[in-house]
């Protein structure tokens, strides 16, 4: 059974942003897929499918590694 986690991310503006965040999130153990709804100049939403619950701190670190900021995480 997979778990879906929605993450709100600030600062994303383009396809490169999506690629960077997707790559970092997919590197988290247990992540099976990532889909991002880009909202240029606003808050974008990442939907993360995983094999179990993810650590919000680990998600935040992955997004920060890509150069963006998690403004809210909803597990």
Backbone as ProteinMPNN parsed JSONL, in Angstrom:
{"seq_chain_A": "XXXXXXXXXXXXXXXXXXXXXXXXXXXXXXXXXXXXXXXXXXXXXXXXXXXXXXXXXXXXXXXXXXXXXXXXXXX", "coords_chain_A": {"N_chain_A": [[0.84, -1.183, 0.0], [0.518, 2.2, -0.841], [1.583, 5.437, 0.308], [0.443, 8.764, 0.263], [1.827, 11.943, 0.198], [1.403, 15.364, 0.505], [3.056, 18.332, -0.354], [3.709, 21.717, 0.15], [5.427, 24.139, -1.665], [7.568, 26.912, -1.866], [8.804, 29.322, -4.2], [9.349, 28.106, -6.635], [9.622, 28.341, -10.18], [9.844, 27.338, -12.779], [10.398, 24.726, -15.284], [12.922, 23.642, -14.738], [13.057, 23.976, -12.003], [11.114, 22.164, -11.176], [12.339, 19.773, -12.027], [14.647, 19.742, -10.393], [13.612, 19.639, -7.742], [12.081, 17.3, -7.907], [14.081, 15.369, -8.39], [15.555, 15.477, -5.955], [13.559, 14.737, -4.087], [12.913, 12.162, -4.963], [15.172, 10.841, -4.205], [14.843, 10.194, -1.582], [14.535, 7.529, 0.653], [12.186, 5.049, -0.052], [10.464, 6.574, -1.56], [8.345, 6.484, -4.314], [7.292, 7.88, -6.445], [6.93, 11.196, -7.839], [4.933, 14.019, -8.301], [4.509, 17.25, -9.542], [2.732, 20.232, -9.202], [3.053, 23.136, -10.712], [3.077, 26.483, -9.65], [3.74, 29.336, -10.751], [5.512, 31.892, -9.199], [4.059, 31.627, -6.934], [2.731, 29.35, -4.526], [3.752, 26.147, -5.039], [2.714, 22.715, -5.496], [3.776, 19.598, -4.392], [3.184, 16.227, -4.929], [3.804, 13.327, -3.34], [4.399, 9.95, -3.733], [4.825, 7.138, -1.726], [6.265, 4.259, -0.056], [5.605, 4.223, 2.57], [5.001, 6.236, 5.553], [6.573, 9.422, 5.41], [9.336, 11.254, 6.741], [8.778, 14.477, 7.767], [10.846, 16.317, 8.181], [12.908, 15.274, 6.659], [11.818, 15.545, 4.119], [11.683, 18.346, 3.969], [14.437, 18.943, 4.065], [15.303, 17.785, 1.67], [13.939, 19.34, -0.24], [15.038, 21.825, 0.368], [17.667, 21.323, -0.332], [17.438, 21.342, -3.047], [17.063, 23.994, -3.366], [14.816, 25.364, -2.555], [11.862, 26.196, -0.547], [9.956, 24.55, 1.883], [6.71, 25.313, 2.707], [4.575, 24.273, 3.93], [3.648, 21.066, 5.088], [1.779, 18.211, 4.512], [1.046, 15.319, 5.778]], "CA_chain_A": [[0.0, 0.0, 0.0], [1.346, 3.4, -0.906], [1.193, 6.61, 1.076], [0.556, 10.004, -0.493], [2.152, 13.114, 1.002], [1.358, 16.624, -0.261], [4.003, 19.301, 0.187], [3.633, 23.044, -0.465], [6.797, 24.612, -1.862], [7.653, 28.291, -2.321], [9.986, 29.741, -4.951], [9.52, 27.405, -7.905], [9.134, 29.175, -11.276], [10.037, 26.797, -14.126], [10.613, 23.29, -15.425], [14.156, 23.267, -14.048], [12.698, 23.887, -10.586], [10.416, 20.884, -11.021], [13.337, 18.707, -12.157], [15.536, 19.75, -9.223], [12.881, 19.178, -6.567], [11.728, 15.898, -8.15], [15.29, 14.558, -8.202], [15.872, 15.4, -4.527], [12.525, 13.97, -3.38], [13.021, 10.747, -5.359], [16.341, 10.268, -3.53], [14.447, 9.77, -0.239], [14.231, 6.103, 0.716], [10.777, 4.707, -0.011], [9.682, 7.374, -2.509], [8.098, 5.766, -5.559], [6.998, 8.816, -7.517], [6.706, 12.594, -7.465], [4.247, 14.853, -9.295], [4.52, 18.631, -9.062], [1.858, 21.215, -9.84], [3.789, 24.395, -10.634], [2.342, 27.737, -9.556], [4.806, 30.333, -10.895], [5.395, 33.062, -8.347], [3.219, 31.335, -5.779], [3.043, 28.114, -3.815], [3.584, 24.95, -5.855], [2.379, 21.539, -4.697], [4.376, 18.314, -4.76], [2.498, 15.042, -4.438], [4.838, 12.299, -3.238], [3.928, 8.593, -3.451], [5.897, 6.405, -1.053], [5.889, 2.962, 0.512], [5.174, 4.442, 3.949], [5.064, 7.626, 5.991], [7.861, 10.082, 5.245], [9.717, 12.201, 7.78], [8.655, 15.838, 7.245], [12.156, 16.978, 8.214], [13.659, 14.755, 5.522], [11.232, 16.191, 2.943], [12.154, 19.734, 3.999], [15.861, 18.975, 3.724], [15.427, 17.477, 0.243], [13.485, 20.515, -0.985], [16.046, 22.866, 0.602], [18.85, 20.932, -1.117], [17.154, 21.773, -4.42], [17.096, 25.444, -3.369], [13.465, 25.909, -2.327], [11.409, 26.185, 0.843], [8.652, 23.951, 2.187], [5.947, 26.231, 3.525], [3.636, 23.441, 4.703], [3.672, 19.654, 4.695], [0.565, 17.533, 4.961], [1.321, 13.884, 5.637]], "C_chain_A": [[0.884, 1.245, 0.0], [0.726, 4.536, -0.099], [1.386, 7.833, 0.2], [0.785, 11.157, 0.481], [2.119, 14.329, 0.095], [2.25, 17.64, 0.436], [3.85, 20.615, -0.575], [5.034, 23.652, -0.481], [6.774, 26.02, -2.446], [8.916, 28.488, -3.157], [10.191, 29.058, -6.288], [8.899, 28.228, -9.034], [9.183, 28.515, -12.649], [10.23, 25.282, -14.106], [11.882, 22.818, -14.731], [13.902, 23.105, -12.554], [12.041, 22.532, -10.307], [11.409, 19.736, -11.058], [14.211, 18.601, -10.908], [14.838, 19.188, -7.991], [12.518, 17.696, -6.713], [12.917, 14.98, -7.888], [15.616, 14.384, -6.72], [14.839, 14.566, -3.761], [12.609, 12.478, -3.715], [14.201, 10.051, -4.683], [16.008, 9.795, -2.107], [14.039, 8.304, -0.288], [12.729, 5.872, 0.824], [9.912, 5.494, -0.981], [9.584, 6.631, -3.832], [7.83, 6.702, -6.729], [6.71, 10.203, -6.984], [5.992, 13.289, -8.62], [4.166, 16.263, -8.721], [3.582, 19.49, -9.904], [2.51, 22.57, -9.627], [2.837, 25.582, -10.599], [3.391, 28.839, -9.556], [4.534, 31.546, -10.018], [4.524, 32.846, -7.122], [3.673, 30.055, -5.098], [2.731, 26.929, -4.729], [3.305, 23.769, -4.938], [3.061, 20.297, -5.26], [3.545, 17.206, -4.128], [3.496, 13.898, -4.502], [4.187, 10.962, -2.884], [5.086, 7.812, -2.849], [5.351, 5.109, -0.469], [5.41, 3.076, 1.946], [5.257, 5.915, 4.291], [6.479, 8.17, 5.831], [8.084, 11.065, 6.384], [9.639, 13.617, 7.204], [9.985, 16.592, 7.211], [12.996, 16.549, 7.015], [13.136, 15.37, 4.213], [11.726, 17.627, 2.848], [13.603, 19.864, 3.595], [16.071, 18.716, 2.237], [15.036, 18.684, -0.606], [14.491, 21.65, -0.835], [17.31, 22.589, -0.202], [18.684, 21.363, -2.575], [17.08, 23.306, -4.517], [15.759, 26.126, -3.118], [13.044, 25.708, -0.882], [10.047, 25.526, 0.968], [7.926, 24.924, 3.092], [4.895, 25.496, 4.336], [3.775, 22.018, 4.189], [2.46, 18.995, 5.302], [0.744, 16.043, 4.721], [0.017, 13.08, 5.591]], "O_chain_A": [[1.864, 1.331, 0.74], [-0.481, 4.58, 0.136], [2.376, 7.933, -0.525], [0.047, 11.33, 1.45], [2.739, 14.328, -0.968], [2.206, 17.79, 1.657], [3.861, 20.625, -1.806], [5.731, 23.68, 0.533], [6.049, 26.29, -3.404], [9.961, 27.904, -2.87], [11.125, 29.401, -7.012], [7.796, 28.754, -8.888], [8.626, 29.057, -13.603], [10.225, 24.651, -13.049], [11.916, 21.712, -14.192], [14.458, 22.212, -11.914], [12.369, 21.852, -9.334], [11.344, 18.828, -10.229], [14.483, 17.502, -10.425], [15.402, 18.359, -7.277], [12.635, 16.929, -5.757], [12.779, 13.941, -7.243], [15.919, 13.277, -6.275], [15.202, 13.78, -2.887], [12.4, 11.632, -2.846], [14.235, 8.824, -4.594], [16.798, 9.078, -1.494], [13.285, 7.891, -1.169], [12.073, 6.44, 1.697], [8.757, 5.137, -1.21], [10.589, 6.205, -4.4], [8.11, 6.359, -7.878], [6.302, 10.373, -5.835], [6.396, 13.163, -9.776], [3.801, 16.45, -7.56], [3.628, 19.479, -11.134], [2.526, 23.096, -8.514], [1.912, 25.68, -11.406], [3.88, 29.237, -8.499], [3.464, 32.15, -10.086], [4.28, 33.779, -6.357], [4.859, 29.723, -5.099], [1.588, 26.735, -5.141], [3.618, 23.81, -3.748], [2.941, 19.987, -6.445], [3.241, 17.247, -2.936], [3.977, 13.54, -5.577], [3.508, 10.847, -1.864], [6.194, 7.816, -3.386], [4.14, 4.897, -0.399], [4.861, 2.117, 2.489], [5.548, 6.746, 3.431], [7.458, 7.468, 6.083], [7.135, 11.636, 6.921], [10.355, 13.931, 6.253], [10.22, 17.407, 6.319], [13.709, 17.361, 6.426], [13.915, 15.676, 3.311], [12.14, 18.077, 1.779], [13.969, 20.786, 2.866], [16.919, 19.351, 1.61], [15.718, 19.012, -1.576], [14.77, 22.361, -1.8], [17.95, 23.517, -0.697], [19.656, 21.703, -3.249], [17.04, 23.855, -5.618], [15.582, 27.305, -3.424], [13.778, 25.12, -0.088], [9.103, 25.884, 0.264], [8.455, 25.321, 4.131], [4.379, 26.03, 5.318], [3.993, 21.795, 2.998], [2.153, 19.2, 6.477], [0.608, 15.565, 3.594], [0.05, 11.855, 5.475]]}, "name": "protein", "num_of_chains": 1, "seq": "XXXXXXXXXXXXXXXXXXXXXXXXXXXXXXXXXXXXXXXXXXXXXXXXXXXXXXXXXXXXXXXXXXXXXXXXXXX"}
